[in-house]
Amino acid sequence: MKPRRRPLKRKGPDKSEPDWVRESVSSPPPPMSAADLEELVRGGWLGIRDTAAWKDLVRRYGRTEAKRILRLAIYGGHGIQGDKNN
């Protein structure tokens, strides 16, 4: 028969560590503001505007609709559907 393992004792927080190390890492980040999301869309557009995929999207749907599709794709990752008027 194998010897039984003793449960490990949990140590309390190490006071020598800074607060940011001891804080919970599982807390979700704060939600992004609309301005932050628009900046994300603009950055995404600037990054893909010279690609064949973007040019194809613009050719198929037009520039305004292509930007709306991009916005919805980026917002979709954040659980926001964008402006209903677009």
C-alpha angles and dihedrals in degrees: 000000000000118000113254117252118234114233114256115254113238115235121220121239114297106244091203091069120085118255094253090060093051095046120101114271093198096073112112120243117258115268117269119250122239089253091053091050092049089051088051090052091048091050090049091050092048089051096051105030093101096047126106091236092057092046090050091050091051091047091052101040108013128251098281094049092044090055089048090052090050091049092051091047091053095041090048088066089058098044093251121121097202128230112341090216093064 
